[in-house]
Amino acid sequence: MFDSFDENEDGVLDFDELLRALKGEMNPLRKDMIKKAYAKIDYNGNGMLEIDDVRQSYNAAAHPDVKSRKRTEDEILQEFLETFEAHRQMSKGDELSK
C-alpha cells in the first residue's frame, strides 16, 4: 500500500502523496480529518510515515498469538509490515506486465 501511494518512489509516504492517493474530491472537512489522522500516526512529526511511526501506532498485544505466547509483538508487527512489501512486489509485477 505504501509503495502504491509513494509517487516519487523515495521509500517514504509523505502527506501530499497520501492525499493524492485518496479517491474523490476532498472537501475541507475531509481534508482536515485526514490531516488529523496522519498527524496521529506521524509520531516524529517529520511529514513522512516511517516504520518507527507505524511501530508506535500498531499494538499487537491483543493478538491471539501474542496472548498465547506463540509469537512476540515484534513478530506480529513484522508480519503486518510484510503485507505492504508483498503488495509492493505485486504492484511492481503489474507495472512490468503493462
Phi, psi and omega in degrees: 000315180303312184294327179291334177270338184283083187299321183268005175052043178264005177086001177229152180253111178266169187301317181296321178296320179296315179300315181295332182285337181284137184279153174087163177290142182253115174279165183303323180296315180295318177300318180297318179297318180293319178300319180294318179295316180297316180299326180292325180277327182280078187300319183274356174069022182271002178083005179232141179268112184243168183303319179296327175295316179298318180303321179292329184270331188267116181248110182263008185301328182270000179297137182305322180290330176287315179299323180271004178063026175282325179220161180269167176299322179295323178295320178293317177300315180299318178298318177300313180294327180295335177296327177289320178295319179298318179296320179300316180295320178296318180296319179295323177295321177297319180296322181291330183278353181280000000 
